[in-house]
Amino acid sequence: MSAPASIPSRIIAFLSSFGLAAVVLGLLLILTFLGTLEQAEYGLVASQERYFESVFVDRIDIGACWRALAFDHYWNIGNVILPVNILPGGYLLMAILFVNMFLGGLIRIRKSPRTIGVVISHFAILFMIAAGAVTYHFAKEGILNLTEGQTHDEFQSFHERVIEIEAVKPAGEKRTALVIDQRLFTDLSNSSDHGKARTFTHESLPFDLVITNWKQHAEPKRATDVTRGDAVDGYFIQALSRIDPRTSQLLADEALSQACIAIAKDKKTGAEQKGILWEFAAAPWTATFGDQKYLINIGRRSYRLPFAIRLDHTEQEKHPGTERARRFTSKVTKLHGPREEKRVITMNEPVRGEGYALFQSSFDDGTASNAGGVKRSGFQVVENPSDHWPLISCIIVSIGLLIHFMMMLSRAMKWNPWIAVTNTLLIVTAGFVIAYWKL
C-alpha cells in the first residue's frame, strides 16, 4: 500500500492539473466576453483596466452588457451593477496560467523524443505570457504632435499624469523639474476641509507642497458660497461627469482633465500659498518665495526620445468619392546629433529606432482647427522592451507543433521521424527565406 502524497506534492499536482487550466481558460473567455461588451460604453482603456489588468474585477455592469447585445430593444433593464469582487481579473488569471503551464507543461510532462515538440510549444506559450507581463510593467506609450517644419524630441504619455515643480530660470539656462508620480496623489480624492492630504518635500525647495482634493475629471468653478472650505481665491474644483453627453459613453482617459488643490507651505515661517492645479489651465500656478518663482502644474508625463523628429510633409489619401481617410502619410527626418535620416511613416508602417516605434496616429489639414492651414500629424510613440517577443514566440510555437505533427505522421507512415522532421524544417526555413527575400 503506497503512502499518501505529501501536502507540497498535492499543491503541485493541483497547480499543474488540466482541470485548473480548463477553469482558467474558461474564466479568461468570460472576461473577454464581458470586457468586449462593456467597451462599447466605457471605452477601451477603462475596460482593459477593469477586466484585463486587474487582480480582481471590482464590478460588472450588467446594464451596459445588456445594451451592447441590443437586448434593451426587447426589455430595458436599466442600469444594473453587479458589485462583485470575487471574479479574478486577467492579471491574476495569466499569472496562474503561467504557473500551471510551467509546472505541467515543462516540469511534470513526460519527456521523450515524442514530446519534444509539445515541450517547445509550451515554452513558447510561457514566453508569450512573459512578453505580456513585460509590456504591462515596462512599456511606455504616448503621443507626439508635430506641425509641418516642427522638430521635437519629447512625447507625452497617454495615461500617466504627474505634478511638476519647476523653478523659473533666466532664458537660455537648462530647465529642470521635480516630478510627483500620479500613484502618490490619485487617492487624495476627498474635499480639502475634511479629507485626505499628503505633503511632499525636497531639499532643494524652500517650501513643502501639500496636495489634496484630487479629482479625476473636473474644472474650476466660481464659488458663490463664501463659506466653502475648499474654495481657493474664490474658486473651487467642480467634479464633472465622465459620460460623454454626445455619445452617452465613458470619456476616454485622454479626454479627462484632472485637478487638485496645492498648498505651498514655507519651511521657515509656515506661511501658506494656495492654488488650484488644473490639467487644462492656460498656465501653471505660480508660487513665490523671496525672489524665486516656482511653476507648479498637473499634466501628462513627458518622456524624452534619444533622437529628434522633424515633420517635413504630411498628407492624407481619401477613399474615392468620400471624405473618409484611406491613408495618412508623413515624411519625416530623424535627427541624431549631426546625422539626418529621411524616413516615411504611414499607417501600419512605423519608424523604428533605439527601442522606439513611431506610428502614424492622426492627421489634421489645418482647416478645422483654426491652425491657419498648417498641417499637423500625430504620432503614437511606443517603447516596448518585448516588442518582438510575441512574434518570436509564435514562430517557436509553430516550430514545436510542426515537429510534433511530423513525429505523429512519421509513426503512422513508418518513416524515420528525425529525417522527416529535419527535411520539413529545412523546407519551411527555405520558404521563409525566399518569401523574405522577395518581399
N, C-alpha and C positions, 0 to 999 in steps of 0.2 A: 504494500500500500504506500503510495507516494505521499510525501509530506506536503501540507498545504502551502500555496505560494505566499511569499512574504508580502508585506504591505507595499514596499517600493516596487516589487515586481507587478503587483496588481495595478498600481498607479501608472506604471509604464505601459502595461498592456492596455489600459483604458485609453491613455493618450495616443496610442498608436493604432487604435482599432478602426476597422472600416465603419462601424456604427457611428463613431464620433465624426468621422469625415463626412458621412452622409448627412448628419444633422447640421454640421457647419455649412455645407454646401446648400442645404435647403434653406437655412436662415439667410444666407447671402442672397439667394434667389428672392426671398421675401423682401429684404432690404432694397434690392434693385428695383423691384416692382413698386414699392411704396415711395422710394425716393424719386423715381421717374414720374409718378403721378403728382406728387407734391411740387415737383419742379415747375409745373405749369403756373402755380400761383406764387410760390416762394422764390423762384429763381434758382439758377444752377448752384451758386455759391452757398446759399442757405441750406439747400438740400444736401449738398456734399458734407457740410459741417454737421448736420443733424444725423445723417444715416451712415455715411461712409468714413468720416474722420473721427467719430466719437467712440468712446468705450461702451457707453450705453445710450440708447435712444431715449431722450427725455420725454417726448410725447409724440403721438401720431394724430395728424389732422385728418380724421375720417371724412369730414365735410369736404375738404379740398380734394381728397382722393375720389370721393363720390362724384364731385363735379367734373373732375378730369376724365372720368369714364362716361360722362354725359348722362348719368342716371338721374340727374336732377330734372330732366325733361319729363320723367315719369313720376318721380317722387322727390320733392325737395326736403331734405332732412336738415337744412340749415348748417350752422357752424357747430360741428360735433368734434370735440377734442378728447382723445383718449390719453389721460396723463399717466402713462406707464413709464417705469424706469427699470424694467426687468428685461426688455428686449436688448440683447447685445448689439453694439454698433459694429460697423465694418472694421474699425481698427482692432478691436478685441478678437473678432472672428478670424481675421487674417493672421493674427499672432497665434491663435490656437491651431489654425490650418498649417502654419509653418512648423510648429512643434509636432503635429500629427504626421506631416509629410516627412519630416526629418527622422523621427523615430521609426515610423512604419515603412517609409519608402527608401530609407538608406541604411538605418542601423539594424532593424529586425528582419528585413527582407532576406529571403533565401538567395544567397549569392552563388551564381554558377554562370557558365558561358551562355546559358539560355536566357538569363535575366539581365545580361549586361545592358541591353537596350532600354529596358524598363528603369534600371538604376540611373542611366544617363538622363532619361526623360524626367525622372523625379528630381534629380539635381537641378535640371534646367528650370523646373517649376519653382523650386526653392529660390533660385537665383532671381526669378521674375518677382517673387514676393519681396525679396530683399531690395530689388530695384524700386518697388513702390514705396518701401519704408524710407529709403534714402531720398527719394523725390519729395516725400511728405515733410521730412525733417530738415532737409538742406537745400532744396531748390528755391530759387528766387525768381519771381515773375513781376513784371511791371510794364509801364508804357513810356515810350519816348516820342514826343510830338515835335515835329520839325516843319518849318515853312521853307519854301524853296530858297536856297542860298544860306540857310542857317546851319550852324555847326554846334554840336553838343556832345558831351561825354558822360552825362548822368541820365538815369531813368528813375521814375517814381514807381513805388510798389503799388499794386492794385489794392491790397487789403491792409497792409501794415501801416498803422499810424504812430506817430511819435510826437513828443513835445520837445521843441528845440529852444535852447537858450544861447543867444549869440551876443557877445559884446561888440558894440559899434566901434569900428576901427577906421582910421583915415583911408581915403581912396588909394588903391594900389597895394595895400597890405593884404596878406593872405587871410581869408575868412576861416574861422573855426567855430564850432558849435558843440555844446554839450547836449546829449540826446537822452531822453527818458523813454524807454520802450513801453508800448501800449499795455503789455502784461502787468505793468506796475500801477496803472491808473484806471483801467476799464472796469474795475469793481467798485469804484467810488461813485455810485450812481444815485445816492440819496441827496436830499437838499442840504445846503451848507449849514443851516442853523441847527440841525439836529442829526445830521447824517455822518457818513464816513469822510475822513480826510487823511491825507498822507503827506509827510514832509520829506522833501528831497534837499540834500545839501552837498556842497562840493567845496574843496579847499580854495579853489580859485575864485569863488563868488563871495561878495560881501553880504549876501543875504541867503536865507533859506526859502525854498519855494514850496508852498503848501497847495496841493491840488485837491479839489472837492467838486461835488455836484456835476459829475461827468454825465453827459447824455450822448447816446449813440447817433441820434438824428434830431437836430434841434436848430433853433435860431434865436438870436437876442430879440427881446420884445421890451417896449417901454412899460415900466411898472406904474400902473395907476394907483396901486395901493402902497402908500408910503411906509406902511408897517411891515412890508415883506422883509423877512430876514435874509433872503437870498438875493436881494437887489444890489447891484453894483453900479454906481453913478447913474441911478435912475433906470437901469435896465435889468432884466432877469432872463434866465435861459428857459425858453418855451420848448418843451418836447414836441416833436412832430410825429405824425403817423408814418409808418414805414410802408403803407399801402399806396401805390400809385393810383390817384383818382381816375386817370385816363384808362388804365388797363385793369384796375382792381387787383393787381398783382403786387407782390412784395418788391420793393425797390432793390435794385442791385446794390451791392456793397459800394461800388464806385460812386453811386449817386447820393450816398448818405453824407451828411455834414455834422461831424462831431463837434461838441462844445463842452467847456468846463469852466469853472471859476479858479483863478490863480491868485494866490496871496504871496507877495514878496515881503518877507519879514527881515528887517535889518538885524544882523547878528550882534551888533554893539548896542543899539538903542531899543530894539524891539519894535520900532515903528513899522507900520504895515502900509503896503500899497496893494490895492485890489484891482483886478481886471478880469474881463471875460475873454477867453480864448475861443475862437470860432474858426472852423476849417475854411469857410468861405469868406473870411474877413478880407477887406481890401489891403490891410497892412497888419503886421504883427503888433501885439500890445507892447508898449514901451514902459519900462521901469527905470527910474533914475536914482542913482546913489552917488552923491557927490558930483563930480564932473563926468562920471561914466554913465552912459546909457546902455541898456540891455534890451534886445528884441526877443520876445517870448511868443511863440506861436505853436499851434497844433496843426499837423498836416501829415501828408503821406511821407513815409521814409524814402529817402533818396539813396541810390547806390551809384557808385562811380564805375564806369567801364574802363578797361585797360587800353582802350582806343577811343577815338572820336569819330562821329559820323556826320558827314555833310550831305544834305539833301540837294542834289543838283537839279533834278527834274522829276516831276511826278505826274501821272496821268491815269485816267480810268477808261476802260473799254466797256461799252454797254451792249446789252443784247439788242439785236436789230429790231427797230420799231418800238422799243420800250425805253423807259428811263431806269431800268433795273441794271445795276452794275454787274458786269461779267468778270472783270479782272481789274485789280489795282496793280500798278507797276511803278516802282520808284528807282531812279538811277541815283546812286549814292557814291560818295568817296569815303573810303575807310582810311583814317589818318592815324598813323602810329609813329610819332616823332616826325622825322623828316620824310618818312616813306608814305606815299599815297597809292591807294589801290582802288581802281574803279570797279564797282560791283552793281548788280541789278537785283532788287528784291521784288518779288511778286508773290501772289497768293500761293501757299504751299511750297514755295521755293525760297527759303530763308538764306541769309548770310550768316556764316558760322566763323568763329574765330576765338581763340583763347578761352574756350569753355563756354562761350555765349552764343546764342542764336537769336537773330532778329527777324521776326515775321512781319509781313505786311498786314496791318490790322484794320486801318481805316483810311479814308480819303476825304478831303474837303476841297472843293474847287474854288472856295473863297467867295462865292456869290450869296450864300445863305447865312453866313456867319459874320457879316459886317467887317470882313477882313480886307476889303478893298481889292478883291480879285486875286489875292495872294493864295496860292495853292498850299495845302498842308497835308502831310502824311503822318499817320500814327503807326508806330512800330511796337509790336509786343516783344519785349526782351525777356529771354529765359536763360537762366544759368542753372543747369541741372547736371550734377556730377554723374548721374546714372542715365544720361540722355539716350545712349545707345544700348543700355543693358537689356531692355525688353526685346530689341531686335536680335541681340546675341542669344538670349535665352530661347527665342522662337526657333532660331537656327539649330541650337543644341537639341531642343525637343524634337525637331524634325529628324535630325540625325539619329537620335535614340530610337524613335518609333520606326524609322526605316530599317535600322539594324534588327529590331525586334521582329518586324513583319517578315524580313528576309530570312531570319532564323526559322520562323514558323513555316514559311514556304519551302525552305530547304529540307526541313524534316518531312513535309508532306510529299515532296517530289524526290526525296532521297538524293539530294545534291550534297556536295561538300559545303557546309554552311559558311566557312570562313572565306572560301573562294567566291561564293555568291555575294556575300556582304562586301568584300573588297572590290569586286567588279562593279557592284551597284554604286558604291560610294565614289569610285573613280568616274563613272558615267555622269552621276549627278554633279560632281565638282566640275567636270569639264563643261557641262551645260551652263552652270553658273558663270564660269569664266568667259564663255563665248557670249552669253547674254550681257554681262557687264561690259565686255569689250565693244559689242555692237551699240550699246546704249551710251 
